[in-house]
């Protein structure tokens, strides 16, 4: 994470955006590091050291010593600066998401970004406090601001509306966070974007991606081909060819899902999921023999999954 090597790899794999965690050293160098502290050398008197108590050179020395004593001195990965990262990112057609881990660094970031002539419409920030959000909006008129969510229950409708009014356009949310239907409706009414993090399996993302016209999936590895195909299915915006009246049955869906890829006697698992992630129906099926009435389902978008231990098919469809 946050290394120049990972930035180069993200560019190589054609990611849509790069998310970086920004901290500052004692001598005001903007560096890339997730935690507010760094683990010292094994058996040190002080096991962790606050990054803002170290100069940049002291920080690199601690990092180097830690790597050497852990047997990794064949390839010590220096802690990168934001300035170094920008030299790789700015020339690329890629969005930059800056996660501001601490306060009072907005002005320094502004000066640095201006010196690198970054396109502001490609710039996004993750903030944790109201003060941060206001300062970022003041300095970066065209940038998108996400407010980090720790516990969704703390964000009442009035709180979310307040965030919208001060210029926040989205939420940074842990993928494990459970969002109920009321919040889903609220997100959509506020036109909030989402940056979803802590992703281990893209199969978990179906309902969160459907909450917003614009969502980011924050991962620390490339997507596999199957994951890319899965996300393509989930993000198909035109569902007109997969629209059904309330009198339809899922036997119609089966012909769309399975095509001729399976033996008619082969069994697999089937799930019907609502837009908001609620599992409506699940069964072990014989392919092309699903017969589930849609009469009692409200109008909206649904996801149908069929999977075996080898393959998975996904269909996004709308009940009119």
Residue pairs with C-beta under 8 A, 6 or more apart in sequence:
1 21
1 34
1 220
2 20
2 21
2 32
2 33
2 34
2 79
2 80
3 32
3 77
3 80
4 78
4 80
4 84
4 85
4 88
5 77
6 220
7 18
7 20
7 80
7 85
7 88
7 89
8 88
9 222
10 18
10 94
11 18
11 88
11 89
11 92
11 94
13 222
15 94
15 222
16 94
16 95
16 216
17 94
17 95
17 96
17 97
17 124
17 216
18 85
18 89
18 94
18 95
18 96
18 97
19 97
19 98
19 99
19 126
19 195
19 197
19 216
19 218
20 32
20 82
20 85
20 96
20 97
20 98
20 99
21 32
21 33
21 34
21 99
21 101
22 30
22 31
22 32
22 82
22 98
22 99
22 100
22 101
22 105
22 109
23 30
23 31
23 32
23 33
23 36
23 51
23 52
23 101
23 102
23 105
24 30
24 31
24 51
24 52
24 102
24 105
24 108
25 31
25 51
25 52
25 54
25 55
25 56
25 58
25 59
26 52
26 53
26 54
26 55
26 58
27 55
27 56
28 108
29 55
29 56
29 81
30 81
30 82
30 83
30 105
30 108
30 109
30 112
31 51
31 56
31 59
31 79
31 80
31 81
31 82
32 79
32 80
32 81
32 82
32 85
33 51
33 79
34 101
35 51
36 50
36 51
36 52
36 101
36 102
37 48
37 49
37 50
37 51
38 48
38 49
38 51
38 54
38 59
38 62
38 63
38 66
39 47
39 48
39 66
40 46
40 47
40 48
40 49
40 62
40 65
40 66
41 62
41 65
41 66
41 69
42 66
42 69
42 70
49 62
51 59
52 102
54 62
56 81
59 79
60 78
60 79
63 76
63 78
63 79
64 76
64 78
67 73
67 76
67 77
68 76
82 98
82 109
82 112
83 112
83 116
86 112
86 113
86 116
86 118
87 116
89 96
89 118
90 116
90 117
90 118
94 122
95 122
95 123
95 124
96 118
96 122
96 123
96 124
97 124
97 125
97 126
97 146
97 195
97 216
97 218
98 109
98 123
98 124
98 125
98 126
99 125
99 126
99 148
99 172
100 106
100 109
100 125
100 126
100 127
100 128
100 132
100 136
101 128
103 129
103 131
103 132
106 132
106 135
106 136
106 139
107 139
110 139
110 140
113 123
120 140
120 141
120 142
120 143
121 142
121 143
123 140
123 142
123 143
123 144
124 143
124 144
124 145
124 146
124 195
124 216
125 136
125 140
125 143
125 144
125 145
125 146
126 146
126 147
126 148
126 172
126 195
127 133
127 136
127 145
127 146
127 147
127 148
127 168
128 147
128 148
130 166
133 145
133 147
133 163
133 166
133 167
133 168
134 166
134 167
136 143
136 145
137 145
137 166
137 167
144 169
144 170
144 193
145 167
145 168
145 169
145 170
146 168
146 169
146 170
146 171
146 172
146 193
146 195
147 163
147 168
147 170
147 171
147 172
148 171
148 172
149 155
149 171
149 172
149 173
149 174
149 177
152 173
152 177
152 178
152 179
152 183
155 171
157 186
160 186
160 187
160 190
160 192
161 190
164 190
164 192
169 191
169 192
169 193
170 192
170 193
170 194
170 195
170 212
170 214
171 187
171 192
171 193
171 194
171 195
172 194
172 195
172 197
173 179
173 194
173 195
173 196
173 197
173 208
174 196
174 197
174 198
175 196
175 197
175 198
175 199
175 200
175 204
175 205
175 208
176 198
179 187
179 207
179 208
179 211
179 276
179 277
180 276
181 276
184 207
184 211
184 275
184 276
187 194
187 211
187 212
188 211
188 212
191 212
191 213
192 211
192 212
193 212
193 213
193 214
193 215
193 216
194 208
194 209
194 211
194 212
194 214
194 215
194 216
195 215
195 216
195 218
196 205
196 208
196 209
196 215
196 216
196 217
196 218
197 218
198 218
199 205
199 217
199 218
199 219
202 217
202 223
202 227
202 230
202 231
203 230
203 312
205 217
205 231
205 234
206 234
206 273
206 277
206 303
207 273
207 274
207 275
207 276
207 277
208 215
208 277
209 215
209 217
209 231
209 234
209 235
210 234
210 275
210 276
210 301
217 231
223 231
226 312
230 312
230 314
233 314
233 315
233 316
234 303
234 314
234 316
236 316
239 301
239 316
239 317
239 318
240 318
242 256
242 315
242 316
242 317
242 318
243 317
243 318
243 319
243 320
244 252
244 253
244 294
244 317
244 318
244 319
244 320
245 319
245 320
246 294
246 295
246 297
246 299
246 319
246 320
247 294
247 295
248 294
248 319
249 291
249 292
249 293
249 294
250 272
250 290
250 291
250 292
250 294
250 304
251 288
251 289
251 290
251 291
253 290
253 304
253 315
253 317
254 287
254 288
254 289
254 290
254 306
255 288
256 315
256 317
257 304
257 306
257 313
257 315
258 287
258 288
258 306
258 313
261 311
261 313
262 268
262 287
263 287
264 286
264 287
264 288
265 286
266 286
266 287
266 308
267 284
267 285
267 286
267 287
267 308
268 284
268 285
268 287
268 306
268 307
268 308
269 282
269 283
269 284
269 285
269 305
269 306
269 307
269 308
270 281
270 282
270 283
270 284
270 285
270 290
270 304
270 305
270 306
271 279
271 281
271 282
271 304
271 305
272 279
272 280
272 281
272 282
272 292
272 302
272 303
272 304
272 305
273 279
273 280
273 302
273 303
273 304
273 305
274 280
274 300
274 302
274 303
275 300
275 301
275 302
275 303
280 297
280 302
281 292
283 290
285 306
287 306
294 319
297 319
298 319
299 318
299 319
299 320
300 318
300 319
301 316
301 317
301 318
302 316
302 317
302 318
302 319
303 314
303 315
303 316
303 317
304 314
304 315
304 317
305 312
305 313
305 314
306 312
306 313
307 313
